[in-house]
Amino acid sequence: MKLCVKCKKEMICTKTGKGVLYSHGHYYPGDEYTCPQCGARVIVTNPTPIHLDVEPQEEHVRMEE
């Protein structure tokens, strides 16, 4: 269960397959969750990256170094 700390509401999965892309092709697959009350969003990823050599897509969140 994913909970919004601010609203104390259960967050809802709003997008599957939204991963996080770090430099050097480290891609962490994950899902996006949204709080139904305040709209806060988080991405919950797998703990182990997949190594990809791809350009970022709309469903990727590119992390700054």
HELIX and SHEET records of a PDB file:
HELIX    1   1 SER A   23  GLY A   25  5                                   3    
SHEET    1   A 3 ILE A  12  THR A  16  0                                        
SHEET    2   A 3 GLY A  30  THR A  34 -1                                        
SHEET    3   A 3 ARG A  41  THR A  45 -1                                        
SHEET    1   B 4 ILE A  50  HIS A  51  0                                        
SHEET    2   B 4 HIS A  26  TYR A  28 -1                                        
SHEET    3   B 4 VAL A  20  TYR A  22 -1                                        
SHEET    4   B 4 VAL A  61  ARG A  62  1                                        
END                                                                             
